[in-house]
């Protein structure tokens, strides 16, 4: 259970870094991140857990 908690904290940190909650960011790198958002979220939620 402890590993799961650490993983969840890491996932939350990644979400904070990518700033998915800030919908007003639509310029530069954020435009690319929003375009690739689903792939990034799949990595954070599914692929990272498998690794």
C-alpha distance (Angstrom), angle and dihedral (degrees) to the residues before:
residue distance angle dihedral
X1 . . .
X2 3.78 . .
X3 3.81 92.1 .
X4 3.78 89.6 51.8
X5 3.80 90.9 54.0
X6 3.81 91.0 50.3
X7 3.80 89.9 48.6
X8 3.79 91.5 50.4
X9 3.80 91.2 50.2
X10 3.81 89.9 50.2
X11 3.81 91.1 48.6
X12 3.82 90.3 50.4
X13 3.79 90.0 50.0
X14 3.81 91.3 52.0
X15 3.81 90.8 50.0
X16 3.79 89.4 50.6
X17 3.81 91.9 49.0
X18 3.81 92.4 50.3
X19 3.83 89.3 45.9
X20 3.79 95.8 -143.1
X21 3.80 90.0 162.3
X22 3.82 91.8 63.1
X23 3.79 101.8 83.6
X24 3.81 92.9 173.9
X25 3.81 91.8 69.4
X26 3.80 104.1 97.0
X27 3.79 105.6 141.6
X28 3.79 138.5 86.6
X29 3.79 115.6 -18.2
X30 3.82 91.4 -1.3
X31 3.80 90.0 62.8
X32 3.80 89.2 55.9
X33 3.81 91.8 45.2
X34 3.81 90.8 50.7
X35 3.81 89.3 49.2
X36 3.82 90.3 52.1
X37 3.80 94.3 36.2
X38 3.82 97.0 116.1
X39 3.80 92.1 50.9
X40 3.80 91.4 48.3
X41 3.80 92.2 48.3
X42 3.82 90.4 48.8
X43 3.78 88.6 53.1
X44 3.81 93.1 48.3
X45 3.82 95.4 44.2
X46 3.82 103.7 34.3
X47 3.78 116.4 11.5
X48 3.80 96.1 41.7
X49 3.80 90.5 52.8
X50 3.82 89.9 54.0
X51 3.79 92.3 51.8
